[in-house]
Amino acid sequence: MGFAVMDAKVTHPAVTHPVVTDPPFPPIAPGPVHRWGGARLIVARRADLHRAPPLSPAEERVVRALPPWRQAEWLAGRLLAKLLVGVAVTGTAHDVEILPRDDGSPRVLVSGSPVPGVYLSISHTAHHVAAALAPEPVGVDLCENGSAAAVYRVADHVLSPRERSLIGTDRPALAAGAWALKEAAVKADRSGIFGAAARGVVILGLDPPVLGGRRRAMVWQAGDAVLALVLARP
């Protein structure tokens, strides 16, 4: 492992003027376990993850069923998530098991038993991976700034006219942030990014991030990616 795991509190800096800068979001350091709004969050560069996570027989069956290109990112996500659960719940990652629910969301088990009152979310891109753990429904999502062009192409299907005005026409970090917020929110709701669910997540602001409904949100810049965290009160 190329980094240490430790606790660090993350807060949003005070907004002192309305000017939006590039990137508009505060940075988040890879490696430490950060805290925000009752959630714990960790992000890492995939290049820094040098070992495979300990896998249970059930997890081994899951990863073997994946296509080869998907296996590496799945393993990176599980390694980071197991480290996070180990820090927050058990003190060790070796007894932690993370298996998919019927809806695809991750379920946390320790020594074969489900952990009550714990919600987990995992995200990965080609270069980054993140995991979040909270006592309420949580969603985390990474979107590379380089994916902004794709976000603009599908904006009409995912973003409302007002939301499209928030990201403008040439603000890659804002476009990535809007997508990551939508994705994180629908993960917290255990639904999908395409279709009616994403349009039901209303972005009221990006700097700072504000969502409609019973949701709290935060966005950070993680290297070349934007990282969004959404907590949804049940």
C-alpha positions as CSV (number, residue, x, y, z in Angstrom):
1,M,0.0,0.0,0.0
2,G,1.5,3.3,-1.0
3,F,-0.2,5.5,1.6
4,A,-1.1,5.6,5.3
5,V,-4.7,5.3,6.6
6,M,-5.6,7.8,9.2
7,D,-8.5,10.0,10.3
8,A,-8.8,13.6,9.1
9,K,-11.8,15.9,9.3
10,V,-12.8,17.5,6.0
11,T,-14.8,20.8,6.0
12,H,-15.9,23.0,3.2
13,P,-14.1,26.4,3.1
14,A,-16.1,29.5,3.7
15,V,-17.4,31.1,0.5
16,T,-16.3,34.7,0.6
17,H,-17.2,35.8,-3.0
18,P,-19.3,34.6,-5.8
19,V,-16.5,34.1,-8.3
20,V,-16.1,30.5,-9.4
21,T,-12.6,29.4,-10.1
22,D,-11.2,26.4,-12.0
23,P,-11.2,24.0,-10.4
24,P,-14.2,25.2,-8.3
25,F,-14.0,22.5,-5.6
26,P,-11.6,22.1,-2.7
27,P,-9.0,19.4,-3.0
28,I,-9.1,16.2,-1.1
29,A,-5.9,14.3,-0.2
30,P,-5.6,10.6,-1.3
31,G,-4.9,8.1,1.4
32,P,-6.3,9.4,4.7
33,V,-9.8,8.5,5.9
34,H,-11.8,11.8,5.8
35,R,-14.9,12.6,7.7
36,W,-17.8,14.7,6.4
37,G,-21.4,14.9,7.7
38,G,-21.2,11.7,9.7
39,A,-19.7,9.7,6.8
40,R,-16.2,8.4,6.4
41,L,-14.6,8.7,3.0
42,I,-11.3,7.5,1.4
43,V,-10.0,8.1,-2.1
44,A,-6.9,6.8,-3.8
45,R,-5.0,6.7,-7.1
46,R,-5.3,3.2,-8.5
47,A,-1.6,3.3,-9.2
48,D,-1.0,3.5,-5.5
49,L,-2.9,0.3,-4.7
50,H,-0.2,-2.3,-4.9
51,R,-1.8,-5.4,-3.3
52,A,-5.0,-7.4,-3.7
53,P,-7.6,-7.4,-0.9
54,P,-8.3,-10.6,1.1
55,L,-11.3,-12.3,-0.5
56,S,-13.8,-14.7,0.8
57,P,-14.9,-17.6,-1.3
58,A,-18.1,-15.8,-2.2
59,E,-16.1,-12.7,-3.2
60,E,-13.8,-14.8,-5.3
61,R,-16.9,-16.2,-7.2
62,V,-18.1,-12.7,-7.9
63,V,-14.7,-11.5,-9.3
64,R,-14.3,-14.6,-11.4
65,A,-17.6,-13.9,-13.1
66,L,-16.5,-10.4,-14.2
67,P,-14.7,-9.8,-17.5
68,P,-11.0,-9.3,-17.2
69,W,-11.0,-5.6,-17.8
70,R,-13.5,-5.2,-14.9
71,Q,-11.7,-7.4,-12.4
72,A,-8.9,-4.9,-11.7
73,E,-11.2,-2.0,-10.9
74,W,-13.5,-4.3,-8.8
75,L,-10.5,-5.5,-6.7
76,A,-9.2,-1.9,-6.2
77,G,-12.6,-0.8,-5.0
78,R,-12.9,-3.7,-2.6
79,L,-9.4,-3.2,-1.2
80,L,-10.2,0.5,-0.4
81,A,-13.7,-0.4,1.0
82,K,-12.3,-3.1,3.2
83,L,-9.6,-0.8,4.6
84,L,-12.3,1.8,5.3
85,V,-14.6,-0.7,7.1
86,G,-11.6,-2.0,9.0
87,V,-10.8,1.5,10.3
88,A,-14.5,2.4,11.1
89,V,-15.9,-0.9,12.3
90,T,-13.7,-3.8,13.0
91,G,-10.0,-2.7,13.4
92,T,-9.0,-5.1,10.6
93,A,-9.8,-5.6,7.0
94,H,-9.3,-9.4,7.0
95,D,-12.7,-10.4,8.3
96,V,-14.6,-7.9,6.1
97,E,-16.7,-9.2,3.2
98,I,-18.4,-7.0,0.7
99,L,-21.0,-8.7,-1.5
100,P,-23.6,-7.2,-3.9
101,R,-27.3,-6.9,-2.9
102,D,-30.0,-7.8,-5.5
103,D,-29.9,-4.2,-6.6
104,G,-26.1,-4.2,-7.1
105,S,-25.3,-2.0,-4.1
106,P,-22.6,-3.2,-1.8
107,R,-23.5,-5.0,1.5
108,V,-21.0,-5.2,4.4
109,L,-20.4,-8.4,6.4
110,V,-17.9,-9.0,9.2
111,S,-17.0,-12.7,9.9
112,G,-20.0,-13.7,7.8
113,S,-22.6,-11.6,9.5
114,P,-24.2,-8.5,8.1
115,V,-23.3,-5.2,9.8
116,P,-26.5,-3.4,10.8
117,G,-26.9,0.3,10.4
118,V,-24.0,0.7,7.9
119,Y,-24.2,1.9,4.3
120,L,-21.4,1.6,1.9
121,S,-20.8,3.1,-1.6
122,I,-17.8,2.5,-4.0
123,S,-16.7,4.3,-7.1
124,H,-13.9,3.9,-9.5
125,T,-12.5,5.4,-12.7
126,A,-9.5,4.5,-14.9
127,H,-7.3,6.3,-12.5
128,H,-9.0,6.7,-9.1
129,V,-11.1,4.7,-6.6
130,A,-13.2,5.9,-3.7
131,A,-15.3,4.4,-0.9
132,A,-17.7,6.0,1.6
133,L,-19.3,4.5,4.7
134,A,-22.1,6.1,6.7
135,P,-25.0,5.4,9.2
136,E,-27.5,6.6,6.6
137,P,-27.9,5.9,2.8
138,V,-24.7,7.2,1.1
139,G,-23.5,7.5,-2.5
140,V,-20.1,8.3,-3.7
141,D,-19.0,8.9,-7.3
142,L,-15.9,9.9,-9.2
143,C,-15.9,11.6,-12.6
144,E,-12.7,12.4,-14.4
145,N,-12.5,15.9,-15.7
146,G,-11.6,14.4,-19.1
147,S,-15.1,12.9,-19.2
148,A,-16.7,16.3,-19.3
149,A,-17.2,16.2,-23.1
150,A,-19.3,13.0,-22.6
151,V,-21.3,14.7,-19.9
152,Y,-22.1,17.6,-22.2
153,R,-23.2,15.2,-24.9
154,V,-25.8,13.5,-22.7
155,A,-26.7,16.7,-20.7
156,D,-30.1,17.0,-22.3
157,H,-31.1,13.6,-21.0
158,V,-29.8,14.0,-17.5
159,L,-29.8,17.7,-16.6
160,S,-32.6,20.2,-16.5
161,P,-32.2,23.5,-18.4
162,R,-31.4,25.3,-15.1
163,E,-28.7,22.6,-14.3
164,R,-27.2,23.0,-17.7
165,S,-26.9,26.7,-17.0
166,L,-25.0,25.9,-13.9
167,I,-22.3,24.0,-15.7
168,G,-22.0,26.4,-18.7
169,T,-20.5,25.3,-21.9
170,D,-16.8,25.1,-21.2
171,R,-16.3,24.3,-17.5
172,P,-15.1,20.6,-17.4
173,A,-14.9,20.5,-13.6
174,L,-18.4,21.8,-13.2
175,A,-19.7,19.3,-15.7
176,A,-17.9,16.5,-14.0
177,G,-19.2,17.7,-10.6
178,A,-22.8,17.8,-11.8
179,W,-22.5,14.2,-13.2
180,A,-20.8,13.0,-10.0
181,L,-23.5,14.5,-7.8
182,K,-26.3,12.9,-9.9
183,E,-24.6,9.5,-9.8
184,A,-23.8,9.7,-6.1
185,A,-27.4,10.7,-5.4
186,V,-29.0,7.8,-7.3
187,K,-26.5,5.4,-5.7
188,A,-27.7,6.6,-2.3
189,D,-31.3,6.0,-3.6
190,R,-30.2,2.7,-5.1
191,S,-31.5,3.6,-8.5
192,G,-29.9,4.3,-11.9
193,I,-28.3,7.3,-13.4
194,F,-30.2,7.1,-16.7
195,G,-34.0,7.5,-16.8
196,A,-36.3,9.3,-14.5
197,A,-34.3,8.8,-11.3
198,A,-31.5,11.1,-12.3
199,R,-33.9,13.8,-13.4
200,G,-35.5,13.5,-10.0
201,V,-32.3,14.6,-8.4
202,V,-32.4,18.4,-8.5
203,I,-29.1,20.3,-8.4
204,L,-29.8,23.7,-6.9
205,G,-26.1,24.8,-6.7
206,L,-22.6,23.6,-7.4
207,D,-20.4,26.0,-5.4
208,P,-21.2,25.0,-2.8
209,P,-23.2,21.9,-3.9
210,V,-26.8,21.9,-2.9
211,L,-29.4,19.2,-3.9
212,G,-33.1,19.2,-3.6
213,G,-34.9,16.9,-1.2
214,R,-33.6,15.3,2.0
215,R,-30.0,15.2,0.7
216,R,-26.7,16.6,1.8
217,A,-23.9,16.8,-0.6
218,M,-20.2,17.7,-0.9
219,V,-17.8,17.8,-3.9
220,W,-14.0,17.7,-3.9
221,Q,-11.3,17.8,-6.5
222,A,-9.3,14.5,-6.3
223,G,-6.4,15.0,-8.7
224,D,-7.8,14.9,-12.2
225,A,-11.2,13.7,-11.0
226,V,-14.1,15.2,-9.2
227,L,-15.4,13.3,-6.2
228,A,-19.0,13.7,-5.0
229,L,-20.5,12.4,-1.7
230,V,-24.3,12.4,-1.1
231,L,-26.1,11.5,2.1
232,A,-29.8,10.8,1.7
233,R,-32.0,10.7,4.8
234,P,-34.2,7.6,4.7
